[in-house]
Amino acid sequence: MTRFAGIFLFAALAAPPVLAQSAGGTAAAPDLATGRQLYEQSCGVCHTKPLINSGRFGPALSRESLGGQADVMAQVISEGVPRMPGFKHHFSQGQIRSIVAYVQTLAPPPPDAPPTARTSGERRDDN
């Protein structure tokens, strides 16, 4: 009997707080720390630059993405788009709301600098 109680206690303590619900039955408020962690683990691979001089696979995300509409952001994360898979089977709705809440804290990125072209006759300083 104490063995089952120990397993139950362990499972209850190990449950992520994102899945917790309030007594009223409504979902808990989005957790920005969890949203940031999930974004960095799953979204940042495509939506951030790993190096300053490298590109991105997907667009930079910010509070202005998709018109700043949280429900549209959650829908895209959940269902995906042609170049991005949906994450509805990977994340819970609470986790998706946390990712959206985190993305809404991000400032829009500065515009990319236009590439500079060198002409064949231009002297290079690094020779």
Secondary structure, DSSP 8 states (H G I E B T S, - for coil): -HHHHHHHHHHHHHS-GGG-B-TTS-B----HHHHHHHIIIIIHHHHS-SSTTS--SS----TTGGGG-HHHHHHHHHH-BTTB---TTTS-HHHHHHHHHHHTTS-------------TT---TT-
